[in-house]
Amino acid sequence: MAEERMRVLEMIREGKITAEEGARLLDALRAAGDVGTAGKGSANRPDGGAGGHGAGRADDPLGSIAGMVAEILQKGGWGGRGWKGTWSTGPLAGLERRRQREAEGWEPITLSEGDHGTFDLPAGARLTVEAEAGGIEARAVSGPARLDLEGEGLSAFGVYAARKGDTVVLSSYRTEHFARLPRLLVSVPQHAGQLSLRTSGGGLHVHGLACPVTLHTSGGGIHVKEQGEGSVEARTSGGGIDVEGRPVAVDLHTSGGGITFRGSTRALQARTSGGSITIDGACLTSGEHRVKTAGGSVRIRLARESSVDLSAQTSAGHISVDLPGVQGEQSGPRISPRYRGRYNGAGARLEVSTAAGSVDVGLAEPWVERPSPAAPDAPFVMPPVPPVPPVPPRAPGNEGAPAAEPGGVI
């Protein structure tokens, strides 16, 4: 039974299923176990209380659930190759939402290859991509907008695209209560006006966009790379958040996981209920900014041109502020100190707090944006072949000797 338990734990740890998907699956298995174990006493069972995976054991309830999970995995084709698609259970809310949109007058948009392919996205449009379960990846391209589906053994799901006004929606949803949904891969043209990704369980990945992005997942990590000036709003109920780029503003919130930002931003909100926070490259000159964690360290590196009124506190840890010319002082007990100070005036207000961890504030190194790799649809160009250097002439009387290498000696 230990092996089956490890399978389930490894699947969650490796991201093959999310914590929410695991909870839903266990709820369904628990309900099935209740049916299978109704009247489980030996007086009410013809087999004297013995049973299979659904029988349950008072001394090992987790073992019976793990056994049922293993049995369903075997029936579903689990053979150590990985999770083929994303399990999703629950009410058919996505299907009902599609019907509601049709009643509201949303105009259907054709996908070039049925349930996937290219689609029309007008310049400046707001693109919303939603999934009842499964991850979503969006990547900037120079070509047309496109949706692709990733996964094996997919079943009982539907996909549609629709438009109303300047909003275009792509949606993946269950058509039955138990389904395997795909991971959505979206190619987003640079002329998009705004992007929103939403999933009830799965990771979100965004790469190379310039427009504002809004990212919400009920369970999974959020990763943003090479973001342009468009702001970033990210919310997850469980998972880390990692953002890189030069968005004008970032608003990052996770109920459990670390937060990391690298690049340059002028507006900052970061909060986690459990995990460390690293901010590298905030240029704060006006407004109010907050960084808070209920458990973990906080490390902030400000741009040299920042101007902040800084207040920091920790309930268990130390505070270090290393800013040139800063004027401030610490107060409170040694184990739970507070700090208040000013750097370059007080144009912006920055509040930093942690319930258990240290606070470290200093200057950021100048951030250099990494060159973006070629877009997926860009043609490959063979680099030019360098010219071959001329062979130096042989000296008279040495026609049989080998020629010297340029700059070399024979």
C-alpha positions, 0 to 999 in steps of 0.5 A: 500500500505504501507504493500506491501512496507514493504514486499519489504524492509524487503525482501532486509533487511533480505537478501531474495533478494539482492539489485541488484536483487531488482533493476533488479526486479524493472526495469522489473516492471517499464518496465511492468508498462510503457507498462500498462500505455501507453496513461494513460491519460483519453482521451486515456483510455477507463476506464477514466484513472483508472487502476490496479497495472500497471496503475501507479499514478503520485502522487505515482509512488512508490506505483504503483510499490510496488503494482505490486511487491505484485501482482507478489509475490502472484502469485509466492507463497509468503506467509510470509514463506520466499523467495523460491530461488533467482530471476534472470533476464537478458541476458542468459550470463551463457548459452552462456558461457557454449556453449563457453567453450564447443567450447574451448574444456572443458571436461564435468565432471559428477555430481553423482546425475544429477545436483548435487552430488559428482564430481572428483577434482584432487589434487592441482586443481583450483576450480571455482564456479560461479552463475548468482545469488544466494549465494554460501557456500564452506566448507572444508571436508575430503571426496570427492568434492560435490555440493548441491543445496538449495532452493524451487520453483527453475525453469529455471536454469541449472548446469554443471561441466567441466574441462580444464587443472588444472581448474575445474568449477562449474556453475549455470545459467539461461535457461530463462530470468526469473528464480529462481536459487539455493544457491550453497553448495560446499564441498571442499577437503583439497587437492584443490589448489585454490578456486574462488567463483563468483556470480552476486548477493548473499552472499559468505561464506567460512569455514575452507579452507587452500588454497588461496581463491578469492571471488567476488560478485556484491551484498552481504556480504562475510564471511570467517571463520577459514581460513588457510595460503592461502591468501584471496581476497574479493570484493563486490559491496555492503555488509560487509566483515568479515574474520577470520583466519591466511591467509598470506595476505588479500586484502579486498574491498567493495563499501559499508559496514564494514570490519572486520579481526580477526586472523593473517596476514602479508600483509594487504589491506582493503578499503571501500567506506562507513563503519568502518574497524577493523583489529585485528592481523596484523603482519607487518614487510615488504612491503606496507599496506593500510587501507582506508574508505571514511566514518567510523572509523578505528581500528587496532591492530598490533602484538607486533613483527610488525615493521612499518612506520605509517602514519594516517589521518582523515578529521573529527575525532581524532587519537590515537596511543598506541604502546610501544616505538613508536616515532611519532607526530601529526600535522594539525588542531585538527578536521582533524589531521595527524600522522607520527611515527615509531614502532620497526623500519620501516620494513613495511609501513602502511597508514591509512586514513578516510574521516569521523571518528577516527583512533585508533592503538594499540597492539593486544592480542595474537590470539588463533585459535579456534578448528575446529568442526568435518567435516560434513562427520566425524562419530559421536563417543560416548564419553567413559562412566566414571567408577563408583566409588566403594561403601565404606564398611559399618562399623561393627554394621551399616549394616542397615545404608546407606553408606556414599558418598565418602568424605561425612558425614552421 
